[in-house]
């Protein structure tokens, strides 16, 4: 199996290293990758540990941003012989291990004069440019092609993509996604679908399917940190929107005893309702007796604008909740890959 070391400085490229790791893990497998600081056992001499890793490493990918040299008021870290990043590059050059410098977001390669003599040869290495913007996917593919060329026979014939695990019948993931997709039908069967628009559960099912497919494709390759934030936002919308919908549904809908249909109440009573004996004191929150006496005719009891506002609000909360479920499903699909370091 090929072994690839990702060398980087936390203060320099921490925001992008997780995205690069995830894409390389999808191609080579998480077991093929090594991240310098996170994988060093506590209490061990990092120089010995790095030397041991280098004996097994085929390619070193050096992620370099504008602050890769580690310049600060205290000095330049790369000039310190104890700097772990410097030790990694020194071990790479001394061991004649394949090295791919990656310049992040327009960073430039340091000159030989800006580097200690032990790693001055780095400045002459041909580097891969990588943008964290919309060209990220294209640039990572170029990086993978460069690594594959260096690995030669050790390069994987096909990507070690964890997306195939979604189809594994032993995985609970497909069933979780199916359950989420069928929730609108279950909610309708239990009598919780919004009265308007008619057949909203079918529209919701189609919307979920479209969103799930489109978002799963759009989120492919997104960093785990971004996926976590997306999951948190979607979960918040689901919880708040779902609770608001259920509260509004229970407050502003009623069932006609003859047909068993749900109808929407309003929040402003009509002049006719206010003129009826006993109604004025209870409007707009009328109980079953008042509804029965008015023959369950909503527009006799509440104004049409207030009924319309409630209809639209319930529909909006319903669709927002199920959109959040679709986003969660897409994030799960995009994040279902070998466990690796997150950004």
N, C-alpha and C positions, 0 to 999 in steps of 0.2 A: 504494500500500500504506500502511496505517495505521502510525504510529510511536508507540510507547508507552514512556515512561521510568519505570523503577521507582526511586524515590528512597528511601533508607533509611540508617540509621546502623548500622554493623556491630555495635557494642557493644549495640545496642538490639534489633534484629529479625533478626539474622543467622540465628537458628534457623528462622525461618519464611519468609524471602525466597525460598529455593530451592523450597519447596512452591508458593508463589504463582507463581513464575516458570514452573514446570513446567505448572501448570494454564493459565496465560495462553498459554504457548507452544503447548499442545495446541489452543487455540481460535483464536489469531491467527497462529501460526507463529513460530518462533524469530527469523526475520529482522525481525519487527516490534517486537521488544523490545530495550531498551537498559538495561544495568545500569551505574550511575554509575562506581564506582571500578574495577571489573574491566575495563572496556572503554576506559579512558583510556590512551593510549600512554605508555610511560615517557619521562620527560624533557620532556614537553609541559606547557604552562601549563594547568592544569585549568580555569581560568576561560574561556580561549579555546576549549578543547575543549567545555566545557558549552554555551557560547554557540553553537558550530557545531551541536551536537546539537539544541539548542532550536529552531533554524531549521527543522528537519525533524520536530519532535515535534508530535503532535496531542493527546496526553493525557499528563499526569504523574500517576502513582499514588504518593502519599507514604505509606509504611508507617511508622506512628508507635506506638511502645510507651511504656512508662513512663519510659524513659531517652532519649527522642528529643531532648530539649533538650541532653543531654550534660553533665549536672551531675557535677562531681567536685571534689576538694579544690583543684584548680588553677583552678577557675572553671566557667563555663557556656559550652560550645562554641558554641551557637547565637548567643551575643552577640558572638562573634568574627567580624569581617567576612571573614576568610579561611576560615571553615568551609565545606567543600564542600557540605554539606547546605543551609546557609543560601544559598549562591550559587545552587544549583539552584532553591530556592523563589523567590528574588528574580527570577531569570531567567523563571520561570514566570509570576509575577504581572505583571512588567513587559511581557512579551510577550503578555499576555492569552491564555495557553495554558490549555486546560481542565485543571482540577486536581481530583483525587479523593483527599482524605485518607482513610486507612484506619487505624482505631484498633484495635490488637491487644490481645486478651485483657483488655478492660475498661479500657484506657488512656483518659485524658480529654484533650480538646483544651486546649492551653495558652491562657491568656487573652491578650488583646492586651498587657496590662502585662508579661507574662512573655516577650514576644517583642520583638526589635528592631523599630523603627518600619517598616523597609523590608519586613517580612513580617508585620506586625501583622494585616493583612487575612485571613491564613490562619485566625485564630481564629474567623472568622464563616462559614467554609465548612462546608456540611453534610457530615458524614463517614459512611463506611460502617464498621460494626462487624464485626470478624472474629475469630472464636475459633479457636484451634489445636486444640481438642478435637473432639468428635464432630460438632459443627455446622459444621466447617470446609468441607465440601463445599457445604452450603447457602449459607454466607456467601460463598464464592468465586463461586458462580453469581450471587448478588446483585451482587457487584462487577463481574462480566463484563457483566451487564445494564446497569449504570450506565455502564460504558465504552462499550458498544455505542450507548447513547442519545447519548452525547457525540460519538461518531464519525459518527453518522448514516449517509450513503451509503457511507462507508469501512468500516463494520462488515462482517465476513464474513457471507455468506449462510448458510454452514454452517461448523461448526468445522473448522479446519485440523488435524484429528486425525491423528497419526502412527500410530494403531492400525490404520488402513486399510492401512498398509505391510506389516502382518503377512500380508495376503492377496496381496501382490505375488509372482507366481510367480518373479520374478528374485531374490527375497530367499532366503537360505539358512535363515532363521529357522523357517519351517514344517517343513522337513525335519529340522532339529535337534530340534525338539519331537517330531516323529513318531518319530525314532530313540530319544529318551528314553522315549517311551511304550511302544515295542516291546521295550525292554531286558529286561523280565521274561520275555517269550517267548523271546528269544535266549538268556538265561541258562538257561532250562529246557531248551532244545534242546541246549545245550552240556553239560547234566548238572549244573548248579550250583543248581537250585532246591532249597529245603529239603524233606526227605522228609515233613515234617509242617507244616501240614495238606496233605492231598492236593489237587492242583490250585491250589496257592498262587499260581502265576503268573497264573491267571485272576482271582483275587481282587485281586492286586496291580495288574493292568491296569485293572480297574474302579475301584479306589481312586485310582490316579493320575489317571484321567480326571475323577473327581469333584473331587479336590483341585485339579487344574489349573484347572478352570473356576471353582470357588468362590474360590480364592485370587487368580486373575487379576482377578476382579471386585472382591474386597475390597482389593486393592493398588492399584487404579486411583486415581491422584491422590496416592499416597504420595510423599514426597520422595525424591530420588535417594540422599540420605545414608542414609535408612532402608532403601532397597532394597539399597544396598551392604552394610550391616550384616547384612541378612537373607541375602544371597548368601554372605557370609563364614561365617555360622553354619551355613547349609545345606551349604556345601562342607565344613566341618569335620565335620559329622555324616556326610556321605557318605563322606569319606575314612576316618575312624576306624571308622565302622560297617561300611563295606565291607571294610576290612582285617580287622577282628575277625570278620566273617562268614566270609570266605574261610579264615582261620586255623582257626576252629572247624569249618567244613565239612570241611576236609582232615583235621583231627584226629579228629573224632567221627562220621564217617560211613564206611560201607563199602558195597561193591557185591556182591550175591550173584551168583555166576557163572551160576547156572541161569536166573534170571529177569532179571538185569541191573538189579535195583532197588536204590535207595539205602536203607540202614537206619541208624538212629542208635545209636551206642554210648553207654554211660554212663561215669561217672567213679568208680564204686564197684563192685568185683567182688562177685558173690554168694558165699555160703559154698561152694556147689557148685564154682564156678570155682576158688576158692582151694584146694580139696581135691584138684584134679586135678594130676598130676605136671607140674612145670615151669611151671604157670600162676601160682603165687603170686609168683614172682620177677618176672614181667612185668606183672602186673595193676597198673592197669587198662588199660595200653596194650599190647594184644595184637596180634600180627602176623597175617599171612595164614594161617600154618600153624595157629595156635591157633583162629582163626575157622573154618577148614576142618574141624578135628578136632571142633569143637563144632557142626558143621553149620549154622554161621551163625545160630544162634538167640540173638538178643541177650539175651533175658530169662534165659537159662541162665547168661550170663556177667556181666551187670551188673544191679544192682538197679533195679527199676521207677522209684523216685523219682529216681534219678540220670539215667536215660534221659529221663524226663519233663522234668527241668530243662534238659537239653541241647536237647530238642525245642523247648521254649518259648523258650529263649535264641536259638537259630538263627532261629526264626520272627521274633522281635522284632528282631534285627539286620537280617534281610532286609527287613522292612517299614519299618524306620527308614531304611534306605539308599534305598529307592525313594520314601519320603515326601520325603526330602531332594531327590531328583531332581525330584519334582513341584513342590516349593517353588522350586527353581532355575528350572524352566520358567516358572512363574507370574511370578517376578520378572523374567525376561527379557521376557515379554510386556508386563508393566506398565512396564518401563523402555525399551521399544522405541518411542521418540518422538524428536522433533527434539532435537538436541544443545543443551543449554542449561546454565545455571549450576546447579551442585548446591548443596545446603544444607550 
